[in-house]
Amino acid sequence: MAQGIKKQAKSHYVCRACGASFPKWAGQCSECQAWNALEENLTSHAAGTSRFAGYTGETSPQILALAEVESEKEARSPTGSPELDRVLGGGLVEGSVVLIGGDPGIGKSTLLIQTLARLSMKLHTLYVSGEESPRQISLRATRLGLPADKLQLLPETCVERIIAIAERECPHVMVVDSIQTMYTELLQSAPGSVSQVREATAQLVHFAKRSGTAVFLVGHVTKEGSLAGPRVLEHMVDCVLYFEGEAGSQFRLIRTIKNRFGAVNELGVFAMTDKGLKEVSNPSAIFLSRQAETVPGSIILVTREGTRPLLVEVQALVDESPLANPRRVTLGLEQNRLSMLLAVLHRHGGIGMFDQDVYVNVVGGVRITETASDLAVLMAALSSFRDRPLDHGLVVFGEVGLTGEIRPVPNGQERLREAAKHGFKRAIVPKANLPKQSIEGLQVTAVDNLSDVLEIY
């Protein structure tokens, strides 16, 4: 079947810079003069045929009214890992395609071999490896103490042969490690090229939707931190998960970038041990390992990752700068937003740090993307600048506007309950986030603008 398709398919080369098309590859585009910009693409197929195996073309699409479509909730299969189920939106969905990316050695293969070993006890699974030999995978499973009796391995890189074997075996869950090592016989370019990665993914997605097999794809990450290959991969799959954090750190964070079956920005927290990745059920506790004594420049922020409130420590260091242009450095936060907040503090608070170096860090390697961190960043910077510690039992959250107002953030009630659960006694929040009913053990102070904050501290 694959050989017949290969004869019918034709390819051409398209410049990714200007879109010009050429029948043969060249090192430089003759239209825009861009180097190494030509990518191989499929052109056409014989009438009534498709490059996707298993498609007959006998049925034509039907127009349906939205009211006629069944809206039953999709069935999910628990993976045995509560944190992985959280980032997936509650479990694996039949026929879904999940793309997992991360730095080398951060734990992608370890997580998937653990998940597949657990699922193999109740479901039919298949692990397709294009990078490691069966012996290497077996040694890892033995070291992790995993039940490997029913886990099936397939060392193969040709996507047509993989799909043919998968159609015969009919697995419920399949892992492809990694998509950069796969190639299709339809194209002549080397495995790992943009065209090969895109075409191999397209065939695997089509197989998953047709057969109902849930597929995990492992993707490499470039130096810039994005998935290697075209961004179109993220549009082709149903769910995109990214590993965050340093490979040398004990903790691993998995964030949902895209999910057609659940919420995005969900965060799963794992700890790397000698027996593999273990779930961290209370992630706030690991990010709150503060010093016993209060120190300037430290404050607790109640952020929200997906559907879960999370307590993290924000630290700031403000020091006199010997440079003409003082440094603004952030880890875990957006650097441009720090510069904006310092300008607001100078304009509406009368406190200038234009001759100071300002460093801000979120402890534990967490990356904060929401604007609720604004108030915490400003108060931590003020605490360090004035060398005045903040209360040890204080938590804050709130967005700071350009006019100095403290704006509300979503789910303020849940954030305050999470802070009270961890024993915090005082909170500073936007006035609009003031709870209607008092929370036991927590004194809540509402602020309306930046001047209210400066009056308190």
N, C-alpha and C positions, 0 to 999 in steps of 0.2 A: 504493500500500500504506500509506504513511504517513498519507495523508488519511483512509482508511477507519479506521485505528486511532484517529486523532484524534477522530473522531465518536463512537466507542464508549467511549473513556476518560472517566471522570468524576473530578473532583478535589474535595478538601475541605481545610480548613485546621486544623492541629493546633497547640496551644500547646506549645512546647518546655519551658515551665516547669512546667505542671501536667498536660498531656496532654489537655485539653479539646478537643473537636472542634466546628467551625463550618462552615456551608455557604459563608460568604463571609468575605473578609478584613476585618479591622478593626485599627485602630492599637493598641487595648488589649484584652487578654483580659478578658471580663466575669466570669470565674470567679476568677482570681487577681490581676487588676488589673495584670498585667505588660505593659509597653509593647513594641511591635515584636517580639512573641514568636510570632506566628502564621506557620506555614510551610505551603506548599502541598504536598499529598500526593495520589497517585492513590488512588481509591476502589475501583473495580470495573471489570470488563471483561465483554464478552459471553461467553456460554458457549462453550467450545472455542477461544477466541482468547487471544492473549497480546500484551502491548505490545512484546515482544522480536521483532524481525523475524526471520523464518526458522523460528520455532517452530510446528509444526503441531499438536501435542497428540495425534498419532495413536498414539504409543507410551506405554506406562505403565511406571513404574519397576519394576525387578526386585530382589528380595532376593537377595544373594549371600553365600556363606560367605567369610570372609577368606582361607581356604586356596585358594579358586578364583580369586582375583584375581591377575593376573600382576604380579610384583614386579620386572620388568626395570628397570634403571637408566635414567632419562630421558636422552634424547639432547640434547646441548648443542651450540650453535654458538658458537665463539669470536668475540668482537667485534673482535679485533685489538688490544685494549688489555689487557695483563696485569693492571693494577690494577682496571679495571672488571670483568674476569672474576672477580677475587678477591672483590669485594663482591657479585657476583651468585651466587657459589657455584660458579664454574667455567665460566660461559658462559650464553648465553641458552637458555631452555627453550621448546620449542614450545608455543604457547598460553598463555604466562605474561603477566601484567600487572604492570609495574614502575612504581611511582610515585616520581618524583624531586622533592624539594623543596629550596628554598634561597632566600637573600636575592636581591633584584634585582641583576643584574650580576655574580653570583658565578661564572657559567660554565655554567649548566644547558643553555642552547641551544647554546653552543659545543661542549660535550662530546657532545651528541646529534647535531649535524650532522657532527662528526668521525666518530663511530661509524657513522652511517648511510652516510656517503660511503665508508668502508672496506668495510662490508657490501654496498654496492650493486655492488661488483666481482664478487661471487660469489652474491649473493642478490637477490631482487626486493624492493625497499624502497619506502616511501611516507612522505613527511614532510607532515603536516597542520599548517598554521599558521593560528591564529586571531588572532594578534597582529601578525605581521610580513607584509609583502607579499612576493611572489616576488622582486621586485627587491632588497629588503633582504637576503633570505637568499642570493641570488646574490652580492651584494657581499661578504657575510661569507665565503662559500665561496672566492671569489677571493682575498680578503685572507689567508685561512689556507692557500691553495695546495692545496685539496682537489680530488680527482678527482670532477667533478660530471656526467660524461657520462651516467651511468645513474641518477642520483638524481632521483626524481620528486617534484614538489611539488603540494600541493593546498591552495589558500587557501579554507577553508570553516569555518563554525562550527555548522552544523546537523548534529547527530549522526546523524539518519536518512539524510541525503544522504551523509554520510561513510561510513556502513556500506554503503549501496547501491553506492557507487563501489568500496569496498574488496572487496566480494564479487565485483564484476566483474573487478577487477585481480588479486585473490588475492596480496597481498604477503606475504612471509615475516616482515618486520619493519615495524612502523608506529609513528611518533612522533606524538603529539597534543600540540601546544604552543599554549596550555595548556588544562587542563581547565576553568579558570574562565571561559574565553571561549566554551565550548560550550553549546548549548541544545538542548532537545528540543521538538518541536511538540506533545507531549502536555501540556505545562504552559504557563501564561500568564505566569509570573513572569519577571523579567529574568535574562539570563545572569549567572552568578556567584553567584546566590542559593543557599541551602543545598539547596533542592529540585531546582533545575536541575543543580547539580554532582553530587548523589547519583544522579539519574535518568540523566544522561548517562554517568556512570561505570558504572552497572549495565548499560546497553546495550552499552558497549564491552567490558566484561568478558564478557558473554554471547557477543558476536561473537568474541572471542579464543578462548574455550573451544570454540566450535562450529567455527571455521575453522582453528584451529591457528596463527593469526598471533600472533607475539610483539608486545606493545603496550607502548610507553613513554608514560606520562602525566606531564606537567610540572605541578607544583602550586605555587602562590604560598605565601609564608610570611607570617604576621601579625607584628605588632610583638613579640608574646610569643615568637616563634620556632617556633610550631607551624604545621602546614599549614592554610591557609585552608579554611573549610568544615567540615563535621562530621567528627568522629573516625571515623565509620563508614567513611570512604574507606579508612583504613588496614586495616580488616577485610575490605574487599571485594577488594583487590588481593593478589597473591602476594608481592610484594617492595616494601619501602619503603626508599628511600635518601635521606639528608639530606646536603647540603653543610654543612660546618663551616668555621670560620675567618672572618677579616675579608675583605671584598671588596677592600680596598686591599692586602692581603698578597700576596706572590708565590705562596704555597703554598695549595692547596685540598685539603681533606680530605673524603672521602665515607665516611659510616658507614652500615652496614646496620642498620636498626631492626627490620625484620621480613623473614624469608625462608623461604618454605615449601620451598625446594629447596636450602638450605644453612644455614651457621652465621650467627647474628646477631652484631652488634658487630664485624664485619669492617671494616677500615679501608683505604681506598685513598688514596694520596697522589699529588697532581698538582702540577705547577708551571705557572703561567700565563706564557706567552711570547708574542712577537709572531706566532707561528704556531699559537696555540691552546694547549690543555692538553697537557702532556707528562708521561709517567709518571715517578715517582721510584722506582727499583728498590730503593734502600737508604735508607729514610726515617730510620733511626736516625742516619745521618750528618748530616742537615740539622738535627736537633734537638740536636746535640752540639757546636755551634760555641761552645765555652766560651773564657774568657780564658786566656791562657798562664799567668798566675800564679793560685795558689789564693786564693780570697776567701771570707770568712765568709758563711754562708747559702746555699751552693750545693752540691747533691748530685745524683747520677745515680740515677734509678729505672728498674728493669727492669719495665715493665708489659706487659700482654698484651692486644692488640686482636684479638678473634676467634681465629684460629689462628696469629697472628704475634706473637712477642715484639718489643717496641719499647723502645728506650732513649731516655728524655727527661730533661731537666734540671729539677729542682724548686728554685725559689729562694724564700727567706724573708727578710723584713726585720722585725726586732723593734726598736721604738724607744719611748722613754718617751712616754706619752700625756698631753696637756694637758687631756683631757676627763674628765668624771666617769665615763663609760662608754667604756672603750677600744674601738677599732674592731677587728673581725675581718673581713678582706677576703680573698677567694679568687678566683682566675681559673683556670678549668680544673678546679676541685675543688669539692666540696660544702662550703658555708660552715658548716653545722651540725656537720659532722664535725670541722672544725677546732676549734670550741669544745669538743667532747667530748674531743678529744685533749689539749687544753691542760688540761682538768680532770683527766684521767688523769695527766698529767705532774705536776700539783700534788699530787694525792692520793698517788700511789705513788712519785714521784720527789723530792718535797719542793721542787720548783722552781716558783714561782708567777709568772705573767705577767699578773696581774690589773690591774696599773697600766701595762701596755705595749700599744701598738698592734701587731698582728701582721698582716702582709701575706704571702700565699703566692701564687706564680704558677708555672704550668707553661709553660715556654718553648716558643714556636712555635705557640701557639694550640691545642694538643691538649687535649681534654677527657677527664679520667681519671674513670672511673666505678667501678672496682674498689677493694676495700679494701686491696690490696697497697701502696697509696701511703701508708698510715698511718705506717710506720716512717720513710720518707723525709721526710715532713712534720715529724715530731717532731725528727729529727736536723738538718734544715735550720734549724728554729726555734731549737734549742739552740745551733747553731753561730753564728747571728746574735746571739742573746742574750748569749752568752759572748764574742763577737768572736774566735772561734777557728776558723780554716779547717779543713775536712776534707781528707783525702787526695785528691789529684787523680785517682788511679786507683781510687777506691772506688765500688762500686755497692751498692745495698740494695734490699730489698723485704720486705714482711711486714705482716700485720694486727695491730693493737694492740687487745686486749680491754679491757673496763672494769675488770677486776681487775689490769691491768698485764701480762698474759701476752702473748707474741709468738706469734701463731697462724700456722700454715702457709697457703700459698696454692697454687692449682693450677699444675701444669707448672713446678715449680721447676728441674728439670734443664734444660729448654729455655731458660729465662731465663738461667741461668748460662752455658750454651754461647754464647748470643748476646753476653753481656758479654765472655767470653774472646775471641770472634771480633773484637771491636772493640778489643782490647788492654788491657782492664782487668785489674789485678793482684790486687785484693782485693774480697771481697764479704762483707757481713753479712746473714745470712738467718735465718729461724726454724729452730729445732733440728730440727723434723720435715722441713724441706726440705733438710737436709744430704745431699749426693749420696753414694751408696754407693761410687762410684768417683771418685777424684780427677780434676779437670779440669786439663789441662796449662796451666801459666802462670797459674792462678788460685788464690789462697789464700782459702779459705772459712772464715769464722768464724760459728759457730752461737750464737744467743742464745735464752734461754728466757723471759725476762721483762724488764721495763723496767730493773731494777737492773743486769742484765748489760750493757745498752747504756750506762748511765751510768758503769760501771766502765771501759769501753773509751774513751769520750770524756767 
